[in-house]
């Protein structure tokens, strides 16, 4: 499984591309240009052995769509380096997710333990997808900063204070997913630096 730094070096200079293609029950992840290799998943072959495999395709499709949109968003954020870094950070985590899935599915003998690991992967990647959706929807600049003017809610709209709290929970959620993926903050910062050099 490639490190986050290896993924960063591969995505640098590569355009935005979709990774997942599917026909019927076969999904192909084409990630060679991004450092994760190419692999196929035949759901028909797995579903008799691991019932949890059926949760994987929708998550893969969401991860792929989000990594593509995050790539496009990052390329448009030259005037907002903080938000660009967040987009790149989450995109690299998405790509790492495909590498993790490949490692999980390469275990030769499906077992109950593998089913549990696939469920955990699905849970963590659903959290990552949720963070991506929150990041990609339009929001005021205060959503990603810790410094925010406290205002009262007017007309039911979220106040700046609520958005600041959301930013704190956003960081916590990403930190938990990074831990699951085996990435620490130092590694992530090195990867971000490699992408932006």
MDTraj code that builds the backbone (N, CA, C; nanometers):
import mdtraj as md
import numpy as np

residues = "UNK UNK UNK UNK UNK UNK UNK UNK UNK UNK UNK UNK UNK UNK UNK UNK UNK UNK UNK UNK UNK UNK UNK UNK UNK UNK UNK UNK UNK UNK UNK UNK UNK UNK UNK UNK UNK UNK UNK UNK UNK UNK UNK UNK UNK UNK UNK UNK UNK UNK UNK UNK UNK UNK UNK UNK UNK UNK UNK UNK UNK UNK UNK UNK UNK UNK UNK UNK UNK UNK UNK UNK UNK UNK UNK UNK UNK UNK UNK UNK UNK UNK UNK UNK UNK UNK UNK UNK UNK UNK UNK UNK UNK UNK UNK UNK UNK UNK UNK UNK UNK UNK UNK UNK UNK UNK UNK UNK UNK UNK UNK UNK UNK UNK UNK UNK UNK UNK UNK UNK UNK UNK UNK UNK UNK UNK UNK UNK UNK UNK UNK UNK UNK UNK UNK UNK UNK UNK UNK UNK UNK UNK UNK UNK UNK UNK UNK UNK UNK UNK UNK UNK UNK UNK UNK UNK UNK UNK UNK UNK UNK UNK UNK UNK UNK UNK UNK UNK UNK UNK UNK UNK UNK UNK UNK UNK UNK UNK UNK UNK UNK UNK UNK UNK UNK UNK UNK UNK UNK UNK UNK UNK UNK UNK UNK UNK UNK".split()
xyz = np.array([
    [0.0855, -0.1174, 0.0000],
    [0.0000, 0.0000, 0.0000],
    [0.0902, 0.1239, 0.0000],
    [0.0663, 0.2175, -0.0908],
    [0.1525, 0.3367, -0.0970],
    [0.1287, 0.4297, 0.0223],
    [0.2298, 0.5071, 0.0549],
    [0.2165, 0.6051, 0.1618],
    [0.1454, 0.7289, 0.1075],
    [0.1020, 0.8139, 0.1970],
    [0.0354, 0.9386, 0.1565],
    [0.1322, 1.0273, 0.0789],
    [0.2609, 1.0224, 0.1118],
    [0.3612, 1.1005, 0.0392],
    [0.3767, 1.0489, -0.1037],
    [0.3761, 0.9175, -0.1213],
    [0.3850, 0.8606, -0.2560],
    [0.2640, 0.9006, -0.3405],
    [0.1473, 0.8998, -0.2796],
    [0.0263, 0.9429, -0.3499],
    [0.0384, 1.0901, -0.3878],
    [0.0875, 1.1721, -0.2958],
    [0.1027, 1.3158, -0.3221],
    [0.1941, 1.3410, -0.4411],
    [0.3035, 1.2687, -0.4462],
    [0.3981, 1.2872, -0.5569],
    [0.3361, 1.2464, -0.6901],
    [0.2488, 1.1466, -0.6875],
    [0.1845, 1.1005, -0.8106],
    [0.0755, 1.1972, -0.8577],
    [-0.0004, 1.2543, -0.7646],
    [-0.1107, 1.3409, -0.8085],
    [-0.0615, 1.4773, -0.8549],
    [0.0594, 1.5152, -0.8118],
    [0.1136, 1.6446, -0.8524],
    [0.1273, 1.6488, -1.0046],
    [0.0642, 1.7457, -1.0632],
    [0.0742, 1.7633, -1.2074],
    [-0.0232, 1.6792, -1.2883],
    [-0.0828, 1.5776, -1.2275],
    [-0.1843, 1.4995, -1.2977],
    [-0.3161, 1.5741, -1.2904],
    [-0.3910, 1.5708, -1.3958],
    [-0.5205, 1.6383, -1.3973],
    [-0.6226, 1.5639, -1.3137],
    [-0.7399, 1.6191, -1.3089],
    [-0.8496, 1.5572, -1.2358],
    [-0.9064, 1.4440, -1.3209],
    [-0.9213, 1.3282, -1.2607],
    [-0.9712, 1.2126, -1.3348],
    [-1.0550, 1.1243, -1.2433],
    [-1.1520, 1.0574, -1.3020],
    [-1.2293, 0.9581, -1.2273],
    [-1.1490, 0.8291, -1.2217],
    [-1.1631, 0.7560, -1.1126],
    [-1.0868, 0.6334, -1.0922],
    [-1.1702, 0.5075, -1.1103],
    [-1.3014, 0.5159, -1.0884],
    [-1.3863, 0.3972, -1.0860],
    [-1.4686, 0.3877, -1.2143],
    [-1.4631, 0.2695, -1.2746],
    [-1.5479, 0.2384, -1.3900],
    [-1.6183, 0.1069, -1.3575],
    [-1.7430, 0.0948, -1.4003],
    [-1.8125, -0.0295, -1.3694],
    [-1.8982, -0.0765, -1.4861],
    [-1.9085, -0.2071, -1.4972],
    [-1.9967, -0.2729, -1.5919],
    [-2.0592, -0.3903, -1.5185],
    [-2.1882, -0.3882, -1.5073],
    [-2.2580, -0.4951, -1.4356],
    [-2.2126, -0.5030, -1.2915],
    [-2.1579, -0.6166, -1.2545],
    [-2.1113, -0.6376, -1.1171],
    [-1.9606, -0.6224, -1.1035],
    [-1.8934, -0.5783, -1.2102],
    [-1.7481, -0.5642, -1.2051],
    [-1.7091, -0.4169, -1.2001],
    [-1.6289, -0.3836, -1.1004],
    [-1.5793, -0.2474, -1.0820],
    [-1.4292, -0.2477, -1.1034],
    [-1.3812, -0.1518, -1.1811],
    [-1.2384, -0.1390, -1.2059],
    [-1.1914, -0.0069, -1.1498],
    [-1.0906, -0.0114, -1.0662],
    [-1.0286, 0.1098, -1.0124],
    [-0.8991, 0.1281, -1.0904],
    [-0.8926, 0.2356, -1.1670],
    [-0.7748, 0.2643, -1.2504],
    [-0.6976, 0.3788, -1.1865],
    [-0.6072, 0.3448, -1.0986],
    [-0.5353, 0.4466, -1.0246],
    [-0.3861, 0.4465, -1.0448],
    [-0.3383, 0.3842, -1.1519],
    [-0.1936, 0.3754, -1.1729],
    [-0.1294, 0.5135, -1.1790],
    [-0.1964, 0.6090, -1.2414],
    [-0.1388, 0.7434, -1.2522],
    [-0.1361, 0.8157, -1.1180],
    [-0.2107, 0.7633, -1.0198],
    [-0.2144, 0.8265, -0.8879],
    [-0.1445, 0.7424, -0.7815],
    [-0.0763, 0.6374, -0.8225],
    [0.0049, 0.5611, -0.7292],
    [-0.0627, 0.4456, -0.6602],
    [-0.1855, 0.4098, -0.7013],
    [-0.2524, 0.3000, -0.6313],
    [-0.2723, 0.1762, -0.7175],
    [-0.2259, 0.1806, -0.8391],
    [-0.2402, 0.0645, -0.9253],
    [-0.3819, 0.0494, -0.9771],
    [-0.4021, -0.0540, -1.0548],
    [-0.5328, -0.0840, -1.1122],
    [-0.5770, -0.2189, -1.0579],
    [-0.7032, -0.2258, -1.0150],
    [-0.7556, -0.3539, -0.9695],
    [-0.9046, -0.3616, -0.9975],
    [-0.9540, -0.4863, -1.0022],
    [-1.0949, -0.5114, -1.0323],
    [-1.1606, -0.5790, -0.9137],
    [-1.2882, -0.5488, -0.8986],
    [-1.3693, -0.6146, -0.7959],
    [-1.4894, -0.6741, -0.8666],
    [-1.5027, -0.8065, -0.8574],
    [-1.6201, -0.8728, -0.9127],
    [-1.7132, -0.9029, -0.7955],
    [-1.8174, -0.8220, -0.7839],
    [-1.9082, -0.8379, -0.6701],
    [-1.9748, -0.9747, -0.6671],
    [-2.0039, -1.0299, -0.7844],
    [-2.0664, -1.1619, -0.7895],
    [-1.9804, -1.2675, -0.7229],
    [-1.8511, -1.2591, -0.7433],
    [-1.7592, -1.3563, -0.6846],
    [-1.7443, -1.3396, -0.5339],
    [-1.7544, -1.2155, -0.4872],
    [-1.7372, -1.1888, -0.3439],
    [-1.8661, -1.2053, -0.2645],
    [-1.9802, -1.1724, -0.3257],
    [-2.1037, -1.1642, -0.2482],
    [-2.1454, -1.2968, -0.1863],
    [-2.1042, -1.4087, -0.2451],
    [-2.1353, -1.5389, -0.1852],
    [-2.0500, -1.5666, -0.0620],
    [-1.9342, -1.5019, -0.0530],
    [-1.8403, -1.5279, 0.0559],
    [-1.8446, -1.4203, 0.1640],
    [-1.8650, -1.2954, 0.1219],
    [-1.8657, -1.1832, 0.2167],
    [-1.9868, -1.0960, 0.1876],
    [-2.0897, -1.1086, 0.2701],
    [-2.2119, -1.0327, 0.2432],
    [-2.1885, -0.8818, 0.2553],
    [-2.0908, -0.8406, 0.3349],
    [-2.0626, -0.6981, 0.3563],
    [-2.0100, -0.6282, 0.2311],
    [-1.9676, -0.7058, 0.1313],
    [-1.9121, -0.6469, 0.0088],
    [-2.0161, -0.5608, -0.0632],
    [-2.1434, -0.5881, -0.0419],
    [-2.2485, -0.5126, -0.1095],
    [-2.2550, -0.3667, -0.0644],
    [-2.1934, -0.3346, 0.0484],
    [-2.1909, -0.1954, 0.0953],
    [-2.0809, -0.1149, 0.0261],
    [-1.9894, -0.1827, -0.0413],
    [-1.8709, -0.1163, -0.0975],
    [-1.8986, -0.0316, -0.2217],
    [-1.9725, -0.0793, -0.3234],
    [-1.9873, -0.0008, -0.4466],
    [-2.0399, 0.1412, -0.4293],
    [-2.1470, 0.1642, -0.3515],
    [-2.1924, 0.3032, -0.3387],
    [-2.0868, 0.3933, -0.2739],
    [-2.0116, 0.3374, -0.1805],
    [-1.9061, 0.4147, -0.1149],
    [-1.7944, 0.4450, -0.2148],
    [-1.7570, 0.3454, -0.2949],
    [-1.6537, 0.3683, -0.3970],
    [-1.6959, 0.4773, -0.4945],
    [-1.8196, 0.4734, -0.5392],
    [-1.8668, 0.5725, -0.6352],
    [-1.8669, 0.7118, -0.5728],
    [-1.9092, 0.7220, -0.4469],
    [-1.9083, 0.8519, -0.3785],
    [-1.7656, 0.9020, -0.3594],
    [-1.6751, 0.8132, -0.3192],
    [-1.5348, 0.8525, -0.3017],
    [-1.4759, 0.9034, -0.4326],
    [-1.5067, 0.8336, -0.5409],
    [-1.4526, 0.8732, -0.6709],
    [-1.5075, 1.0088, -0.7154],
    [-1.6372, 1.0262, -0.7020],
    [-1.6972, 1.1551, -0.7384],
    [-1.6380, 1.2673, -0.6552],
    [-1.6243, 1.2437, -0.5268],
    [-1.5721, 1.3482, -0.4382],
    [-1.4253, 1.3798, -0.4654],
    [-1.3424, 1.2786, -0.4887],
    [-1.2009, 1.3071, -0.5142],
    [-1.1874, 1.3874, -0.6425],
    [-1.2719, 1.3594, -0.7409],
    [-1.2708, 1.4340, -0.8670],
    [-1.3117, 1.5796, -0.8429],
    [-1.4205, 1.5999, -0.7685],
    [-1.4674, 1.7361, -0.7397],
    [-1.3682, 1.8130, -0.6527],
    [-1.3066, 1.7440, -0.5571],
    [-1.2060, 1.8091, -0.4720],
    [-1.0860, 1.8535, -0.5546],
    [-1.0476, 1.7733, -0.6515],
    [-0.9375, 1.8085, -0.7410],
    [-0.9730, 1.9347, -0.8191],
    [-1.0929, 1.9374, -0.8752],
    [-1.1362, 2.0554, -0.9499],
    [-1.1429, 2.1785, -0.8599],
    [-1.1977, 2.1603, -0.7400],
    [-1.2096, 2.2726, -0.6459],
    [-1.0719, 2.3263, -0.6089],
    [-0.9783, 2.2383, -0.5787],
    [-0.8435, 2.2816, -0.5387],
    [-0.7758, 2.3608, -0.6497],
    [-0.7995, 2.3217, -0.7742],
    [-0.7351, 2.3917, -0.8857],
    [-0.7882, 2.5339, -0.9032],
    [-0.9024, 2.5633, -0.8440],
    [-0.9630, 2.6964, -0.8558],
    [-0.9391, 2.7837, -0.7329],
    [-0.8609, 2.7368, -0.6378],
    [-0.8470, 2.8076, -0.5096],
    [-0.7102, 2.8712, -0.4900],
    [-0.6603, 2.9326, -0.5909],
    [-0.5283, 2.9960, -0.5793],
    [-0.5276, 3.1101, -0.4774],
    [-0.6428, 3.1750, -0.4582],
    [-0.6520, 3.2875, -0.3641],
    [-0.6909, 3.2449, -0.2234],
    [-0.7129, 3.1172, -0.2016],
    [-0.7521, 3.0683, -0.0699],
    [-0.6694, 2.9436, -0.0365],
    [-0.5415, 2.9628, 0.0008],
    [-0.4533, 2.8474, 0.0240],
    [-0.5003, 2.7547, 0.1355],
    [-0.5678, 2.8089, 0.2357],
    [-0.6149, 2.7241, 0.3463],
    [-0.7199, 2.6249, 0.2964],
    [-0.8170, 2.6735, 0.2219],
    [-0.9212, 2.5849, 0.1697],
    [-0.8632, 2.4895, 0.0654],
    [-0.7685, 2.5364, -0.0139],
    [-0.7027, 2.4500, -0.1126],
    [-0.6324, 2.3342, -0.0425],
    [-0.5619, 2.3625, 0.0670],
    [-0.4942, 2.2563, 0.1423],
    [-0.5935, 2.1534, 0.1947],
    [-0.7079, 2.2017, 0.2426],
    [-0.8092, 2.1096, 0.2950],
    [-0.8615, 2.0204, 0.1831],
    [-0.8877, 2.0797, 0.0662],
    [-0.9346, 2.0002, -0.0487],
    [-0.8314, 1.8949, -0.0879],
    [-0.7054, 1.9342, -0.0944],
    [-0.5994, 1.8398, -0.1302],
    [-0.5846, 1.7306, -0.0253],
    [-0.5918, 1.7688, 0.1001],
    [-0.5808, 1.6748, 0.2123],
    [-0.6882, 1.5667, 0.2000],
    [-0.8113, 1.6099, 0.1816],
    [-0.9216, 1.5137, 0.1760],
    [-0.9149, 1.4312, 0.0475],
    [-0.8726, 1.4925, -0.0626],
    [-0.8599, 1.4162, -0.1871],
    [-0.7565, 1.3040, -0.1704],
    [-0.6434, 1.3354, -0.1099],
    [-0.5422, 1.2316, -0.0897],
    [-0.5947, 1.1199, 0.0007],
    [-0.6761, 1.1560, 0.0986],
    [-0.7360, 1.0550, 0.1859],
    [-0.8314, 0.9654, 0.1064],
    [-0.9030, 1.0241, 0.0099],
    [-0.9912, 0.9446, -0.0760],
    [-0.9105, 0.8444, -0.1578],
    [-0.8011, 0.8910, -0.2146],
    [-0.7181, 0.8024, -0.2959],
    [-0.6580, 0.6921, -0.2089],
    [-0.6163, 0.7280, -0.0883],
    [-0.5646, 0.6288, 0.0064],
    [-0.6725, 0.5245, 0.0381],
    [-0.7982, 0.5651, 0.0407],
    [-0.9076, 0.4722, 0.0691],
    [-0.9145, 0.3605, -0.0349],
    [-0.8918, 0.3948, -0.1619],
    [-0.8925, 0.2926, -0.2661],
    [-0.7772, 0.1944, -0.2466],
    [-0.6638, 0.2462, -0.2047],
    [-0.5487, 0.1601, -0.1780],
    [-0.5785, 0.0659, -0.0610],
    [-0.6442, 0.1179, 0.0417],
    [-0.6824, 0.0338, 0.1551],
    [-0.7790, -0.0759, 0.1122],
    [-0.8750, -0.0390, 0.0280],
    [-0.9718, -0.1375, -0.0191],
    [-0.9016, -0.2471, -0.0980],
    [-0.8080, -0.2073, -0.1815],
    [-0.7321, -0.3056, -0.2593],
    [-0.6590, -0.4016, -0.1658],
    [-0.5976, -0.3483, -0.0611],
    [-0.5265, -0.4330, 0.0349],
    [-0.6231, -0.5280, 0.1060],
    [-0.7401, -0.4779, 0.1447],
    [-0.8387, -0.5634, 0.2110],
    [-0.8842, -0.6776, 0.1204],
    [-0.9133, -0.6434, -0.0041],
    [-0.9687, -0.7439, -0.0942],
    [-0.8646, -0.8394, -0.1499],
    [-0.7385, -0.8125, -0.1221],
    [-0.6339, -0.9033, -0.1694],
    [-0.6095, -1.0184, -0.0716],
    [-0.6773, -1.0164, 0.0419],
    [-0.6654, -1.1268, 0.1374],
    [-0.7226, -1.2517, 0.0700],
    [-0.6427, -1.3588, 0.0606],
    [-0.6822, -1.4734, -0.0217],
    [-0.8063, -1.5491, 0.0261],
    [-0.8261, -1.5601, 0.1553],
    [-0.9384, -1.6383, 0.2053],
    [-1.0373, -1.5483, 0.2778],
    [-1.1523, -1.5231, 0.2162],
    [-1.2537, -1.4410, 0.2834],
    [-1.2951, -1.5042, 0.4160],
    [-1.3168, -1.4206, 0.5146],
    [-1.3525, -1.4697, 0.6472],
    [-1.4469, -1.3714, 0.7150],
    [-1.4935, -1.4099, 0.8326],
    [-1.5793, -1.3219, 0.9112],
    [-1.5023, -1.1955, 0.9496],
    [-1.3747, -1.2114, 0.9783],
    [-1.2912, -1.0965, 1.0143],
    [-1.2800, -0.9988, 0.8973],
    [-1.2660, -1.0505, 0.7772],
    [-1.2596, -0.9647, 0.6591],
    [-1.3905, -0.8875, 0.6433],
    [-1.5018, -0.9531, 0.6687],
    [-1.6320, -0.8864, 0.6641],
    [-1.6369, -0.7689, 0.7612],
    [-1.5837, -0.7897, 0.8815],
    [-1.5804, -0.6816, 0.9819],
    [-1.4904, -0.5678, 0.9354],
    [-1.3776, -0.6016, 0.8743],
    [-1.2859, -0.4983, 0.8251],
    [-1.3485, -0.4186, 0.7108],
    [-1.4237, -0.4848, 0.6256],
    [-1.4920, -0.4142, 0.5166],
    [-1.5987, -0.3208, 0.5731],
    [-1.6706, -0.3668, 0.6747],
    [-1.7696, -0.2792, 0.7391],
    [-1.7028, -0.1574, 0.8027],
    [-1.5879, -0.1768, 0.8657],
    [-1.5158, -0.0640, 0.9264],
    [-1.4677, 0.0319, 0.8176],
    [-1.4153, -0.0220, 0.7088],
    [-1.3717, 0.0626, 0.5967],
    [-1.4900, 0.1442, 0.5453],
    [-1.6045, 0.0776, 0.5284],
    [-1.7245, 0.1458, 0.4794],
    [-1.7671, 0.2572, 0.5748],
    [-1.7648, 0.2287, 0.7038],
    [-1.8019, 0.3301, 0.8043],
    [-1.7088, 0.4502, 0.7972],
    [-1.5794, 0.4250, 0.7944],
    [-1.4813, 0.5352, 0.7909],
    [-1.4914, 0.6147, 0.6608],
    [-1.5124, 0.5468, 0.5503],
    [-1.5189, 0.6167, 0.4216],
    [-1.6504, 0.6922, 0.4052],
    [-1.7567, 0.6448, 0.4713],
    [-1.8809, 0.7228, 0.4742],
    [-1.8592, 0.8531, 0.5497],
    [-1.7816, 0.8480, 0.6575],
    [-1.7486, 0.9700, 0.7319],
    [-1.6675, 1.0653, 0.6444],
    [-1.5726, 1.0100, 0.5699],
    [-1.4898, 1.0917, 0.4816],
    [-1.5761, 1.1553, 0.3715],
    [-1.6679, 1.0777, 0.3173],
    [-1.7593, 1.1301, 0.2159],
    [-1.8434, 1.2432, 0.2726],
    [-1.8911, 1.2256, 0.3938],
    [-1.9705, 1.3302, 0.4589],
    [-1.8902, 1.4593, 0.4753],
    [-1.7637, 1.4465, 0.5148],
    [-1.6777, 1.5647, 0.5286],
    [-1.6567, 1.6318, 0.3929],
    [-1.6441, 1.5524, 0.2887],
    [-1.6251, 1.6067, 0.1536],
    [-1.7467, 1.6850, 0.1084],
    [-1.8640, 1.6288, 0.1325],
    [-1.9872, 1.6962, 0.0925],
    [-1.9995, 1.8290, 0.1660],
    [-1.9702, 1.8286, 0.2964],
    [-1.9751, 1.9534, 0.3729],
    [-1.8764, 2.0554, 0.3177],
    [-1.7599, 2.0085, 0.2785],
    [-1.6571, 2.0983, 0.2271],
    [-1.6939, 2.1545, 0.0903],
    [-1.7535, 2.0729, 0.0056],
    [-1.7814, 2.1140, -0.1317],
    [-1.9055, 2.2011, -0.1466],
    [-1.9954, 2.1982, -0.0479],
    [-2.1127, 2.2833, -0.0634],
    [-2.0757, 2.4275, -0.0288],
    [-2.1406, 2.5242, -0.0917],
    [-2.1075, 2.6649, -0.0666],
    [-2.1236, 2.7000, 0.0810],
    [-2.0263, 2.7756, 0.1315],
    [-2.0301, 2.8163, 0.2713],
    [-1.9468, 2.9423, 0.2895],
    [-1.9749, 3.0175, 0.3947],
    [-1.8959, 3.1391, 0.4192],
    [-1.7528, 3.1049, 0.4579],
    [-1.6638, 3.1992, 0.4430],
    [-1.5224, 3.1779, 0.4745],
    [-1.5009, 3.1344, 0.6183],
    [-1.5894, 3.1733, 0.7094],
    [-1.5700, 3.1401, 0.8511],
    [-1.5809, 2.9918, 0.8793],
    [-1.6317, 2.9133, 0.7853],
    [-1.6522, 2.7708, 0.8113],
    [-1.5219, 2.6958, 0.8356],
    [-1.4109, 2.7437, 0.7826],
    [-1.2853, 2.6719, 0.7997],
    [-1.1858, 2.7458, 0.8884],
    [-1.2318, 2.8439, 0.9619],
    [-1.1414, 2.9175, 1.0489],
    [-1.1833, 2.9021, 1.1930],
    [-1.0895, 2.9160, 1.2800],
    [-1.1190, 2.9109, 1.4225],
    [-1.1565, 3.0491, 1.4750],
    [-1.1160, 3.1540, 1.4040],
    [-1.1461, 3.2898, 1.4469],
    [-1.2726, 3.3354, 1.3775],
    [-1.3752, 3.3615, 1.4551],
    [-1.5026, 3.3986, 1.3985],
    [-1.5715, 3.4966, 1.4911],
    [-1.6396, 3.5906, 1.4334],
    [-1.7141, 3.6863, 1.5147],
    [-1.8397, 3.6173, 1.5634],
    [-1.8666, 3.6263, 1.6928],
    [-1.9860, 3.5639, 1.7468],
    [-2.1058, 3.6513, 1.7152],
    [-2.2043, 3.5926, 1.6480],
    [-2.3254, 3.6663, 1.6147],
    [-2.4451, 3.5834, 1.6525],
    [-2.5578, 3.6485, 1.6705],
    [-2.6804, 3.5765, 1.7004],
    [-2.7383, 3.5223, 1.5712],
    [-2.8123, 3.4140, 1.5840],
    [-2.8781, 3.3567, 1.4676],
    [-2.9925, 3.4472, 1.4262],
    [-2.9977, 3.4792, 1.2979],
    [-3.1018, 3.5660, 1.2466],
    [-3.1819, 3.4880, 1.1434],
    [-3.3124, 3.4850, 1.1615],
    [-3.3976, 3.4168, 1.0646],
    [-3.3677, 3.2688, 1.0501],
    [-3.3178, 3.2064, 1.1554],
    [-3.2916, 3.0635, 1.1518],
    [-3.1625, 3.0243, 1.0810],
    [-3.0857, 3.1218, 1.0325],
    [-2.9591, 3.0899, 0.9651],
    [-2.8516, 3.0628, 1.0694],
    [-2.7596, 2.9716, 1.0413],
    [-2.6538, 2.9426, 1.1386],
    [-2.5696, 3.0658, 1.1662],
    [-2.5356, 3.0827, 1.2912],
    [-2.4498, 3.1952, 1.3282],
    [-2.3044, 3.1591, 1.3018],
    [-2.2190, 3.2587, 1.3049],
    [-2.0756, 3.2353, 1.2868],
    [-2.0235, 3.1432, 1.3965],
    [-2.0800, 3.1541, 1.5163],
    [-2.0363, 3.0690, 1.6263],
    [-2.0621, 2.9217, 1.5949],
    [-2.1791, 2.8921, 1.5405],
    [-2.2100, 2.7533, 1.5062],
    [-2.1164, 2.7027, 1.3976],
    [-2.0852, 2.7861, 1.3005],
    [-1.9960, 2.7437, 1.1926],
    [-1.8550, 2.7185, 1.2454],
    [-1.8108, 2.7950, 1.3442],
    [-1.6789, 2.7735, 1.4023],
    [-1.6751, 2.6389, 1.4747],
    [-1.7827, 2.6066, 1.5467],
    [-1.7896, 2.4774, 1.6136],
    [-1.7828, 2.3660, 1.5098],
    [-1.8512, 2.3851, 1.3967],
    [-1.8482, 2.2861, 1.2907],
    [-1.7055, 2.2653, 1.2399],
    [-1.6294, 2.3744, 1.2295],
    [-1.4907, 2.3628, 1.1848],
    [-1.4110, 2.2769, 1.2816],
    [-1.4371, 2.2919, 1.4119],
    [-1.3674, 2.2104, 1.5109],
    [-1.4024, 2.0636, 1.4976],
    [-1.5296, 2.0318, 1.4758],
    [-1.5702, 1.8922, 1.4616],
    [-1.5186, 1.8350, 1.3291],
    [-1.5080, 1.9208, 1.2290],
    [-1.4528, 1.8808, 1.0987],
    [-1.3085, 1.8325, 1.1164],
    [-1.2289, 1.9096, 1.1888],
    [-1.0890, 1.8718, 1.2114],
    [-1.0794, 1.7415, 1.2902],
    [-1.1657, 1.7265, 1.3885],
    [-1.1646, 1.6059, 1.4706],
    [-1.2016, 1.4836, 1.3864],
    [-1.3047, 1.4979, 1.3031],
    [-1.3476, 1.3862, 1.2182],
    [-1.2367, 1.3454, 1.1221],
    [-1.1705, 1.4426, 1.0607],
    [-1.0610, 1.4098, 0.9685],
    [-0.9449, 1.3447, 1.0418],
    [-0.9151, 1.3926, 1.1626],
    [-0.8056, 1.3341, 1.2410],
    [-0.8349, 1.1872, 1.2720],
    [-0.9596, 1.1547, 1.3038],
    [-0.9964, 1.0164, 1.3329],
    [-0.9818, 0.9282, 1.2087],
    [-1.0228, 0.9809, 1.0930],
    [-1.0108, 0.9036, 0.9689],
    [-0.8636, 0.8865, 0.9322],
    [-0.7842, 0.9902, 0.9514],
    [-0.6405, 0.9797, 0.9255],
    [-0.5785, 0.8709, 1.0130],
    [-0.6184, 0.8651, 1.1400],
    [-0.5672, 0.7614, 1.2299],
    [-0.6050, 0.6235, 1.1764],
    [-0.7287, 0.6090, 1.1342],
    [-0.7723, 0.4813, 1.0767],
    [-0.6865, 0.4452, 0.9547],
    [-0.6522, 0.5449, 0.8737],
    [-0.5733, 0.5203, 0.7530],
    [-0.4233, 0.5081, 0.7813],
    [-0.3823, 0.5290, 0.9050],
    [-0.2410, 0.5171, 0.9398],
    [-0.1585, 0.6382, 0.8988],
    [-0.2234, 0.7551, 0.8929],
    [-0.1556, 0.8793, 0.8540],
    [-0.1492, 0.9699, 0.9756],
    [-0.0312, 1.0261, 1.0029],
    [-0.0244, 1.1263, 1.1092],
    [-0.0128, 1.2655, 1.0461],
    [-0.0265, 1.3674, 1.1280],
    [-0.0283, 1.5049, 1.0774],
    [0.1035, 1.5435, 1.0099],
    [0.2151, 1.4976, 1.0627],
    [0.3449, 1.5277, 1.0011],
    [0.3520, 1.4703, 0.8601],
    [0.3078, 1.3470, 0.8440],
    [0.3067, 1.2845, 0.7115],
    [0.2159, 1.3610, 0.6155],
    [0.1008, 1.4036, 0.6663],
    [0.0076, 1.4766, 0.5817],
    [0.0671, 1.6106, 0.5385],
    [0.1321, 1.6794, 0.6295],
    [0.1938, 1.8086, 0.5940],
    [0.3050, 1.7907, 0.4887],
    [0.3820, 1.6835, 0.5025],
    [0.4863, 1.6544, 0.4030],
    [0.4218, 1.6262, 0.2672],
    [0.3106, 1.5538, 0.2675],
    [0.2411, 1.5228, 0.1434],
    [0.1856, 1.6502, 0.0793],
    [0.1262, 1.7364, 0.1595],
    [0.0736, 1.8637, 0.1067],
    [0.1851, 1.9479, 0.0457],
    [0.2965, 1.9491, 0.1141],
    [0.4129, 2.0251, 0.0636],
    [0.4596, 1.9680, -0.0703],
    [0.4618, 1.8357, -0.0814],
    [0.5045, 1.7709, -0.2055],
    [0.4095, 1.8028, -0.3218],
    [0.2811, 1.8098, -0.2959],
    [0.1843, 1.8405, -0.4002],
    [0.2005, 1.9845, -0.4492],
    [0.2290, 2.0728, -0.3561],
    [0.2290, 2.2156, -0.3877],
    [0.3630, 2.2690, -0.4333],
    [0.4699, 2.1906, -0.4252],
    [0.6016, 2.2378, -0.4669],
    [0.6093, 2.2564, -0.6167],
])
top = md.Topology()
chain = top.add_chain()
for i, resn in enumerate(residues, 1):
    res = top.add_residue(resn, chain, resSeq=i)
    for name in ("N", "CA", "C"):
        top.add_atom(name, md.element.get_by_symbol(name[0]), res)
traj = md.Trajectory(xyz[None], top)
